[in-house]
Amino acid sequence: MRPDGGTAASGDDETTLDPWGSATVSDYRKLFEEFGIEEFEEVLPEVPDPHYLMRRGVIFGHRDYRRVADAMVNDEPFAALSGFMPTGDPHIGHKLVFDEIIWHQQQGGDAYALIADLEAHSARGLTWDEIDEHARDYLLSLLALGFDPEEGTLYRQSGDREVQDLAFELGSEANFSELENIYGFSGETSVSHMQSVVTQMADILYPQLDEPKPTVIPVGPDQDPHVRLARDLAARMGYFGVTKAYASFEADEAERELLAAAYAALSEELDENQTVRCEDAADWIADEMAPDDARESAMSKLREAGKEPLRPRVRFLDRNATEEAFESLIDAVEGEKRVFDEHIDAFDLSREAAEQLAREVELDHGGYGFVAPSSLYHRFMTGLTGGKMSSSVPASHISLLDDPEEGYDKVKAATTGGRETAEKQRELGGEADECPVYELYAYLLAGDDDEFAKEVYDECVGGERLCGDCKEQAAQLMEEFLADHQEKREEVEDLLEEADIELDSPRKQK
């Protein structure tokens, strides 16, 4: 069973991740290979009481989510944040992110939901009146689905001074060439649009201003460029970098892998009192490893180091530390250590303990101590008319504000993964993995009931379920969902009015 419904966009071999344009993912496996996104199923067993979007493979990828899962298990602080650009009505695609934020809040995390109004104004050209109208609709749906504003944080980019101040500081670590490379910005890109990117970086790190902690950003894969930049900026803002090392010289990740392999192999052959030497490691790499650039550079560095001992250690790199902070770190490192002008090597600390120590020293000396933000990625929903779901094509999506009867009609008119005739459907079974209607069951209509989602899938591919009856059931369930959701939206209007967020922007279109 593929309970995610086979949401890969069809008819396109390209993979593009554009936060403001048309994201294309023809094969989600390419995201693992091309962008380093990790498969979520590998971390799923470590997540307590996972959400059904996780169980069904709708959430397919992550970056560094294990930090967050560990915090849940150990009852330690963690946070979840996502933002919503109010360019139109909230629809069932947005509900995926609403649900993820709410679930993390229910698991004990600090939950943040923001209205990306500066981005909407600068990147999409919306007026402040339009933004205010749509922002209210997003927030009402979020509250109606279960977000607790008393326990969580709601804000607008334009109304949060702390976010704007943090964006200013982060901007000192970014430059135009980098934004050009990541986002394709050019001389025609407005400064406000570029500034909105740095503001989003501040949004992502905002939950850590009071206390550094694991923070997850649930998004679609098109937003991954933002996550990657935020992780880089979090590291650049730190006083210290922490890496593994094996000798006094610097080595990149590929070189360190070779050094680790050489050390492991050679140390097994030596007595307890003998030492692995760099020149011996160079000979081993030359004999055992296939030629490539990393091999050549590692051997060169090892031969230059000669008889220097090759030993695993943790290295603290001085990035932005004050002189006082660097001296404090030297004093704080216990056990055997070597002190250099711009780094400290510690031989009795684990990588995890070293990162924690570096963060504590940084915080004691006025730094942020950011933990690299994590992320979750969910699959794109297929449009009801086939192809991509688009806010600009009303028939392709269901708005959370649609009249329930209109939602019913849209589902009834949706394309399916059915065969040409009922006879072929009974004989060959339907193609649930290619069916927008089955996605509605897996993503929304089956709710937390995995057995129901599986029953729909099995009956479809087994030829027992015909498309007419399937769409009728889905249409009725959608009508019920919309009616219930809109009733709850009315019930939480007072809750929204009482929430600590400015609903009307003081800004005016010039």
Backbone hydrogen bonds, N-H to C=O, Kabsch-Sander energy under -0.5 kcal/mol:
donor,donor_aa,acceptor,acceptor_aa,energy
5,G,2,R,-2.0
9,A,25,V,-1.8
16,T,14,E,-0.5
16,T,24,T,-2.0
18,D,16,T,-0.5
23,A,21,G,-0.9
24,T,16,T,-1.6
26,S,14,E,-0.7
30,K,27,D,-1.8
31,L,28,Y,-1.0
32,F,28,Y,-0.7
32,F,29,R,-0.7
33,E,29,R,-1.6
34,E,30,K,-3.6
35,F,31,L,-1.2
36,G,32,F,-0.6
37,I,31,L,-1.7
38,E,62,H,-2.8
40,F,60,F,-2.5
42,E,39,E,-1.1
43,V,40,F,-1.4
44,L,40,F,-1.6
46,E,43,V,-1.9
47,V,44,L,-2.0
54,M,51,H,-1.1
55,R,51,H,-2.1
56,R,52,Y,-2.3
57,G,54,M,-1.2
58,V,53,L,-1.0
59,I,53,L,-2.5
60,F,58,V,-0.9
60,F,377,Y,-1.9
61,G,377,Y,-1.4
62,H,38,E,-2.0
63,R,375,S,-1.9
67,R,64,D,-1.0
68,V,65,Y,-0.7
69,A,65,Y,-2.3
70,D,66,R,-2.7
71,A,67,R,-1.8
72,M,68,V,-2.2
73,V,69,A,-2.4
74,N,70,D,-2.3
75,D,72,M,-1.2
76,E,71,A,-3.0
79,A,214,P,-2.1
80,A,110,D,-2.5
81,L,216,V,-2.3
82,S,112,Y,-1.4
84,F,114,L,-2.2
87,T,85,M,-2.2
92,I,398,I,-2.0
94,H,91,H,-0.7
95,K,91,H,-1.3
96,L,92,I,-0.6
96,L,93,G,-0.8
97,V,93,G,-0.6
97,V,94,H,-0.6
98,F,94,H,-2.3
99,D,95,K,-3.0
100,E,96,L,-1.7
101,I,97,V,-2.4
102,I,98,F,-2.4
103,W,99,D,-2.7
104,H,100,E,-2.0
105,Q,101,I,-1.9
106,Q,102,I,-2.4
107,Q,103,W,-1.4
108,G,105,Q,-1.6
109,G,104,H,-2.4
110,D,78,F,-2.6
111,A,109,G,-0.6
112,Y,80,A,-2.6
113,A,153,T,-2.4
114,L,82,S,-1.7
115,I,155,Y,-2.3
116,A,84,F,-2.0
116,A,114,L,-0.7
117,D,115,I,-2.2
120,A,116,A,-2.1
121,H,117,D,-2.3
122,S,118,L,-2.4
123,A,119,E,-3.1
124,R,119,E,-0.7
124,R,120,A,-1.0
126,L,120,A,-1.7
131,I,127,T,-2.3
132,D,128,W,-2.5
133,E,129,D,-2.0
134,H,130,E,-2.3
135,A,131,I,-2.9
136,R,132,D,-1.9
137,D,133,E,-1.3
138,Y,134,H,-2.3
139,L,135,A,-2.4
140,L,136,R,-2.3
141,S,137,D,-2.0
142,L,138,Y,-2.3
143,L,139,L,-2.4
144,A,140,L,-2.5
145,L,141,S,-1.7
146,G,143,L,-1.2
147,F,142,L,-1.9
151,E,148,D,-0.5
152,G,148,D,-1.9
153,T,111,A,-2.7
155,Y,113,A,-1.5
157,Q,115,I,-2.1
159,G,156,R,-0.9
160,D,156,R,-0.6
160,D,157,Q,-1.1
161,R,159,G,-0.7
164,Q,160,D,-1.8
165,D,161,R,-2.6
166,L,162,E,-2.4
167,A,163,V,-2.5
168,F,164,Q,-1.7
169,E,165,D,-1.8
170,L,166,L,-2.8
171,G,167,A,-2.1
172,S,168,F,-0.6
172,S,169,E,-1.0
173,E,170,L,-2.0
174,A,171,G,-1.0
179,L,175,N,-1.9
180,E,176,F,-3.1
181,N,177,S,-2.1
182,I,178,E,-2.4
183,Y,179,L,-2.7
184,G,180,E,-1.5
185,F,179,L,-0.9
189,T,186,S,-1.7
194,M,190,S,-1.8
195,Q,191,V,-2.7
196,S,192,S,-2.0
197,V,193,H,-1.1
198,V,194,M,-1.4
199,T,195,Q,-2.0
200,Q,196,S,-1.9
201,M,197,V,-1.8
202,A,198,V,-1.9
203,D,199,T,-2.2
204,I,200,Q,-2.3
205,L,201,M,-1.5
206,Y,202,A,-1.4
206,Y,203,D,-0.5
208,Q,205,L,-1.9
209,L,206,Y,-2.1
216,V,79,A,-2.6
217,I,374,S,-1.4
219,V,217,I,-0.5
219,V,376,L,-2.7
223,Q,220,G,-2.0
224,D,221,P,-1.7
226,H,223,Q,-1.0
227,V,223,Q,-1.3
228,R,224,D,-2.6
229,L,225,P,-2.1
230,A,226,H,-2.5
231,R,227,V,-2.3
232,D,228,R,-1.9
233,L,229,L,-2.7
234,A,230,A,-2.4
235,A,231,R,-1.6
236,R,232,D,-2.3
237,M,233,L,-2.1
238,G,234,A,-0.6
238,G,235,A,-0.9
241,G,317,L,-2.0
243,T,315,R,-2.2
245,A,313,R,-2.2
256,R,252,D,-2.7
257,E,253,E,-1.9
258,L,254,A,-1.3
259,L,255,E,-2.3
260,A,256,R,-2.7
261,A,257,E,-2.0
262,A,258,L,-2.5
263,Y,259,L,-2.6
264,A,260,A,-2.6
265,A,261,A,-2.2
266,L,262,A,-2.6
267,S,263,Y,-2.6
268,E,264,A,-1.0
269,E,265,A,-0.6
269,E,266,L,-0.9
270,L,266,L,-0.5
270,L,267,S,-0.6
274,Q,271,D,-1.4
278,C,308,E,-2.3
279,E,306,G,-2.3
281,A,277,R,-2.0
282,A,278,C,-2.1
283,D,279,E,-1.7
284,W,280,D,-2.2
285,I,281,A,-2.6
286,A,282,A,-2.2
287,D,283,D,-1.8
288,E,284,W,-2.5
289,M,285,I,-2.2
296,E,292,D,-2.1
297,S,293,D,-2.5
298,A,294,A,-2.5
299,M,295,R,-2.4
300,S,296,E,-2.0
301,K,297,S,-2.1
302,L,298,A,-2.4
303,R,299,M,-2.5
304,E,300,S,-1.8
305,A,301,K,-1.7
306,G,302,L,-1.2
308,E,305,A,-1.6
310,L,276,V,-3.1
311,R,246,Y,-2.2
311,R,309,P,-0.7
313,R,245,A,-2.2
314,V,346,A,-2.9
315,R,243,T,-3.4
316,F,344,I,-3.1
317,L,241,G,-3.6
317,L,315,R,-0.6
318,D,342,E,-2.6
319,R,239,Y,-2.7
319,R,317,L,-0.8
320,N,239,Y,-1.2
321,A,239,Y,-1.1
326,F,322,T,-2.4
327,E,323,E,-2.1
328,S,324,E,-2.2
329,L,325,A,-2.1
330,I,326,F,-2.0
331,D,327,E,-2.0
332,A,328,S,-1.9
333,V,329,L,-1.7
334,E,332,A,-0.6
338,R,345,D,-2.4
340,F,343,H,-2.7
344,I,316,F,-2.0
345,D,338,R,-3.0
346,A,314,V,-3.1
346,A,344,I,-0.5
347,F,336,E,-2.3
348,D,336,E,-0.6
354,A,350,S,-2.3
355,E,351,R,-2.3
356,Q,352,E,-2.0
357,L,353,A,-2.3
358,A,354,A,-2.7
359,R,355,E,-2.1
360,E,356,Q,-2.3
361,V,357,L,-2.3
362,E,358,A,-2.3
363,L,359,R,-2.7
364,D,360,E,-2.1
365,H,361,V,-0.9
365,H,362,E,-1.0
366,G,363,L,-1.4
367,G,362,E,-2.8
374,S,215,T,-3.4
375,S,63,R,-1.8
376,L,217,I,-1.6
377,Y,61,G,-2.4
378,H,219,V,-1.5
379,R,58,V,-2.4
383,G,387,G,-2.0
384,L,396,S,-2.3
386,G,383,G,-2.1
389,M,381,M,-1.1
393,V,390,S,-1.3
396,S,393,V,-2.2
397,H,393,V,-0.6
397,H,394,P,-1.0
399,S,397,H,-0.6
400,L,90,P,-2.9
402,D,399,S,-1.4
406,E,403,D,-0.8
407,G,403,D,-2.3
408,Y,404,P,-2.1
409,D,405,E,-2.3
410,K,406,E,-2.4
411,V,407,G,-2.0
412,K,408,Y,-2.2
413,A,409,D,-1.6
414,A,411,V,-1.3
415,T,384,L,-2.7
425,Q,421,T,-2.1
426,R,422,A,-2.4
427,E,423,E,-2.1
428,L,424,K,-3.6
429,G,424,K,-0.6
429,G,425,Q,-2.0
430,G,460,C,-3.0
431,E,417,G,-3.1
432,A,430,G,-0.9
434,E,431,E,-1.8
435,C,432,A,-1.8
439,E,435,C,-1.8
440,L,436,P,-1.3
441,Y,437,V,-1.3
442,A,438,Y,-2.5
443,Y,439,E,-3.3
444,L,440,L,-1.8
445,L,440,L,-3.3
446,A,441,Y,-2.4
447,G,444,L,-1.4
449,D,446,A,-2.3
450,D,448,D,-1.3
453,A,449,D,-1.8
454,K,450,D,-2.5
455,E,451,E,-2.3
456,V,452,F,-2.4
457,Y,453,A,-2.0
458,D,454,K,-3.1
459,E,455,E,-2.5
460,C,456,V,-1.9
461,V,457,Y,-2.6
462,G,458,D,-1.6
463,G,460,C,-1.6
464,E,459,E,-1.5
465,R,459,E,-2.2
466,L,464,E,-0.5
470,C,466,L,-2.2
471,K,467,C,-2.9
472,E,468,G,-2.0
473,Q,469,D,-2.3
474,A,470,C,-2.4
475,A,471,K,-3.0
476,Q,472,E,-2.1
477,L,473,Q,-2.3
478,M,474,A,-2.6
479,E,475,A,-2.4
480,E,476,Q,-2.3
481,F,477,L,-2.5
482,L,478,M,-2.7
483,A,479,E,-2.1
484,D,480,E,-2.5
485,H,481,F,-3.1
486,Q,482,L,-2.6
487,E,483,A,-1.7
488,K,484,D,-2.1
489,R,485,H,-2.1
490,E,486,Q,-1.5
491,E,487,E,-1.5
492,V,488,K,-1.6
493,E,490,E,-1.0
496,L,492,V,-2.1
497,E,493,E,-2.1
498,E,494,D,-1.8
499,A,495,L,-0.8
499,A,496,L,-0.7
501,I,499,A,-2.0
503,L,501,I,-0.6
505,S,503,L,-0.5
